Amino acid sequence: MGGPCEEVMDAFGLTEPAVLLPGGQGETWRSEAVVLKRVVSESVWRAEVLDGLPESEAFRVPRPVRSLRGEWVEFGWEASELLAGATDVRRQDEVLTAAEAFHEAVAGLPRPGFLEGRDDPWSDGDRVAWGEQSYDGSPAYGELTAPLVDAWRQVELAEQVVHGDLPGNVMFADGLPPAIIDWPVYWRPPSWASAVAVADALCWYGAEPDLAARWAHLPEWGQMLIRALIYRMTTEDLVAGQDFWAGVARTSYEPVIELALSYVG
């Protein structure tokens, strides 16, 4: 897919050519001080929420930008302000601290209706992790997730809108609070969102097991880690299948699975 067309640029009053930004799955563009992305199911809902969110000393968010007609979406594109900063996956404690403040700020929002209609590997992986959907998967996936499934049990935790992909979506800039960007919306306990971040950091970003220990005070920590791993592993299997587990993925997940199980009472 290419960048925003002339109609999109005109709709948002932008004159500088759009430049592809790193990350963002190759679909995030910048023109002047505005970031442009193709819309997803939650785009309008998210714009309304972020537009009305009070300023915080604990985190920043990219405020949405209306088009010249006052709309959040034009020709399949949405816009938001460009924030200062860069991601740093080594700073996961700060990521998690900012996320706690962000989740507290959005805790009172009702469950969004668009969640029911989402049909993609990430949404399916989430439902599988919470026992809301079945999935057989590849042989390697079944072997790796078996101990997690055996240790899985029901929990009773309050759910709310959360950010489901934190580690690479929090930016840092000197003198400013962390910026939480690219919000994929899920309806789960905040401790699950933290567990996903910790699992990702342990599997892919070189974090030490002490990271999990520092956040073990969160509710149902062992069960949240189990669900975080099942979520990620199911999504990976849905996207790539058996071949995904032939390389580094297995050795990346195996010690984290063992660690997660150690937190299950």
N, C-alpha and C positions, 0 to 999 in steps of 0.2 A: 504494500500500500504506500502511496505517496503522501506528501504533506498536504496542508490545507490549501485549497484552491483559492482563486481570486475572490470568489463570492464569499467565502468564509472570512478572508482578510478584510474585505470591505464591510462585512456585517459587524465586525468588532472594531472597525475604525483603525486598522493597522496598516501601515505603509511600508515598513521594513520587511524584506524577504524573510520568510520563516527558515530557521536553521534547526536541523535535527539535533536534539539533546542526547547525551549518553544515557544509557539505562532506559527505563520506561518501556521496555520490550520493543524498542525501535519505533515507537509510535508517539513520541512526545516531542513537540516542536516549540521553538521560542521565536517571538517577534517583539522587538523592543523589550518592555518589562512585563510581557504577558506570555504565559505558557498555554499552548493549545494541545488538546488531546481529543481523540474520537470518543463519542459518548458511549456510556455503558448503561445498564439498567438503572443504576442508582444515581446517575449524574445530576438530575434535577433535584432529587431529594437531598443529596449531599451538598449541593450548592446552597440550598435553603438553610440547611443546618449550619454550615460553615460561615455563611453570611451573617447569621444571627448569634454566633458564639461569642461570648464576652472575651475581651482581651485577658491574657493570663501572664503572670510572671514565670510560670512553669513550662510553658510551651507556646509555640507559634503554629498557625495553620495558614495555608495559602487561601486567601480570600478569593471567592469567585468573581469573575468580571462579567458584567452584563454586556450584551451587544448594544449597538446604537438604538435598537428597537426596545431595549429593556428586557431582553430574553436571556435565559441562561444557556440555551442551546440554539445553534444556527447551522443548518445544513449538515447535521450529524456531528458537530464539533462543540466542545465546551472550552472555556477559557478561565484562567486563574492568574493571580499575581505571581511574579517570579520572586522567590525568596532567596536571601543571601545564605550561603552555607554549602557544605558538602557532607555526604554521608561518611561515617567512620564505623565500620563493623567491629572495631576493637572496643568501642565505648558502650557495651551492652547494658551495664548497670545504669548509665545515664539514659539510654533508650527506654529501659523499663520504668525508671522513675518518671520520665516525661509522659510515658503511656499511662501510668497510674493517674496522673493529674488530668490527662485528656479524657480518660474513661469516666472519671468522676464528673467532669464537666458535661458529658453527654448522657449521663446515667438516667435521666428522667424522660428520655425520648421514647415514644411508643415503638413497637415492632413495625418496621417498614413492610408494606405489602409486597414490594418487588422481590423479596427473598423467596417467596413461594414459587415464583416462576423461573428462577435461575437454573439453568441446565448447562453445566460445564464441569470439567474434572475437579475443580477446586470445591465447588458446591457439593458435588457428589462425594468427594473425599471427606468433607466436613460431616455430611449426613451419615456416612459409614462409621466415622469415628464416634458418633454419638448414638449408634445403634438404631438409627432411623431409616437405614437403607442397607440392604445386603450386597455383598460383593465377594465373588470367589477369587478373582485375580490369578496372576501367573503362579506357577509352582514356587518360585523363589520368594515371591511376595507372601504367599501362604506360609512358607517355612519361617520367614523372619517375623511376621506379625503374630504367629501362633501364641507365643508366650504373653504378648500384650493382650490379645483377645482373652486368654485364660485369666488374666489378672484384672480385666475390665469389670467394673461393677457400677451400679446406679449411684448417682449422687443427687443431692438436693441443694442446688445453688441458684441464686437469683441470676437471671439472664438479662442482657441489655445489648445495645449496639456496641460493637468493639472493632478495633483495627486488627485484621487478621494476618498482617504481613509486615511486622515492625522492623526487623533488624536492618534492612537496607533502605528503609523509608523514613529515617529520622536524620535530619541534617543539623550540623553544628557550625556555628559562626561565633567568633570572638565577641564577647559582650552581649550576646543575644541568647534567649532561651532556645532549646532545641526545637526544630521545626518538624512537625509530623505531616508527611505528604502521602500522596497516592493511597488514599484510604479505601481498601476493600472492606465492605461492610458485612459483618456477621452478627448473629444474635446468639451470643454465648456468654458465659461468666467471664469477667475480666481476667481471672486467674488463668483461664484457658489461653487467652491472647498472650499473656506473659509466658506461658509454657511453650507455645509455638515459637516465640522469639528465642527462648532459651534453647529449645531443641535445635532450631536452625543454627544458632551460634555454635553449639557443640558439634554439630555434624559438619558444618561448612565453613565456619569463620574462625576456627582455631581457639575457641574458648576452652577454658579449663573446667573440670567438674565442679570446682568451687563456685562457679556461677550459679549452678542449680542449687547448691547448698545455701547461698545467700538469699535466695528467694523461696526457700522451702516453707516459710511462714505463711505463704498464700494458701487460701482454702483448697482442700482436697488436692494438694500439690502432686502427689503420685498419680492420681487418676487424671489430672489435667495433662501431665507429661505423657501418659499412655495415649490419651486422645489426640494430643498434638502429633505424636509420632504416627499413629494410625492415619490421621488426616494427611500428613505430608506423604507418607509411603503409598497410600491409596491413590492420591493424586498423581504421583510419579508413575505408578503402575498403569493407571488409566491412560496417561499420556504416552509412555514409552514401552510399556510391557516388559516381558522377560529380559530383553536385552539390557535394560537399565541396570539390572542387578549383577551384571557380569563384570563390571569394573569396580571403580572406587566406591560406588554407592554402598555396597554391602559392608565394606570395612569402615565406612563412615557411620553407618547406622548401628552396627552391632554393639559397640561399646556404649552408645547412648541408650539403646534399648536396655542393656544390663543396668545402667545407672538409673533409668526411670523405674525399673522394677524394684530397685533398692528402696525407693520411697513409698512403695505400696505396703501398707500395714496388714 
